[in-house]
């Protein structure tokens, strides 16, 4: 069984609770694939890397366990939950069932100013992709999709999608960044905004369907 290895984790401060900061940092490491399935991570070792006590790390890991991202290993620590191809297919299907019709529906509404306010976030995604900053990419990408879906006015739907995205961790991001093709996926956000502003619901649905499908392709290539 693989054991702890050194992770590139940030030091944490006092703006948020230590538990929240650690959970956010670990979630980012999970999403980018830096924390890998099959590896057991102990709270004391992670705490030493963060520069904090083991308690907030254990609490944060328990929060991630409730989200299904990690699982407890008795007397050892926490293991990143492994996802099968079937798991990834099913998560992709659920996202398409939810996000495609909801975003396409927004295209039929006069909300050009609200769509335009998302453009800086879409440009952040492209910029992060071009410089290979995976954590910034994941952060901006999540903000874009959450804020876009929030326009539908269904807070429960937004939370469901957020959870799905967290569970489905983009394992293949680093490979795409290395090949320089992450930017192609990033620019789809700008194309989507343009179609939304034009009110082209069918085009919006197609872009969303392909965009989510491309994400599944990233996993398949990993």
Order of alpha helices (4+ residues) and beta strands (2+ residues): alpha-beta-alpha-alpha-beta-beta-alpha-alpha-alpha-alpha-alpha-alpha-alpha-alpha-alpha
